[in-house]
Amino acid sequence: MSQLSLDNTVTDKDSSTARVDSRPLKIIKPKSGWQALNVPELWRFRDLLLILAQRDVRLRYKQTVLGVIWVVLQPLISAGIFAFVFGKVAKLDSDGVPYFVFAYAGLLAWNLFSNTLTKVSGSLVGNANLVSKVYFPRLVLPLSTVFSSLLDFAVALCMLVIIMAVTHVAPGIGLLLLPIWMFLLLLLSTGAGLFAASLMVSYRDIQYILPVVTQFLLYASPVAYTVSHISPRLQTLYLLNPISSLLEAFRWSLLNRGTLHPVMIGYAALFSVAVFFFGAYTFRLMERRFADVI
């Protein structure tokens, strides 16, 4: 009797072990090729992406007295300073529109670029606990920050519409091309941000270097002045900065002023796409080390 009971016990234990071992397992391993940019995988985590985007918006204005007004107040103050320095002191030309409107339009495009670059680059370090403890496509973190940049842009754009109406500045047919310039600026800033975010996980110096580089690009780009103020011999060299062509095109679409440079815009578009894929490829290569290093 005892032998039979022992045999039954062993049999039950083996069958229980077999049932456990037969359960499906999810094995997480490094991806190869471009699977790290797998759109269907990102789509499966779309709820997480939206939740993180909403969290970024809430945290941005949490415990602030003025709240969303800061989105408008910052470019208004900067445009006023540029209008005084470049318009009143330096007496630069603004293509026949009030210098304040001219500078605000340039800042609108610049802020879309710089805000996206800053938020994307700091997305991994700012969410270190999530990266080190929970599995999800890491690309969700930087992409979720783009929504808050677009929201800031939309609010500031509404203010520009009011300013243009007050100053009697009307856009032309080029307004239809505005989404293209926005898309290229987002591609460029997101690609550069992905590259910086990948490096920042291992080298925290990037978070101190990036603001300096961004500040340099602000004055090296036609945010508060036009390309026409650059010497003709240096304009081609100056337009090698892809932000220059995109800012000029952006302002042309909004204010119906200035000149488009089709060749340089084509170059800027190719450059933006190349930077995005380079940043994404670098992100993919270094992604497997994020949880260990961060």
Buried (B, 14 or more C-beta within 10 A) or exposed (E): EEEEEEEEEEEEEEEEEEEEEEEEEEEEEEBEEEEBBBEEBBEEBEEBBEEBBEEBBEEBBEEEEEEBEBBBEBBBEBBBEBBBBBBEEEEBEBBEBBBBBBBBBBBBBBBBBBBBBBBBBBBBBBBEEBBEEEEBBBBBBBBBBBBBBBBBBEBBBEBBEEBBEEEEBEBEEBBEBBEBBBEBBBBBBBBBBBBBBBBBBEEEEBBEEBEEEBEEBBEEBBBBBBBBEBEEEEBEEBBEBBBBBBBBBBBBBBBBBBEBBEEBBEBBBEBBBBBBBBBBBBBBEBBEEBBEEB
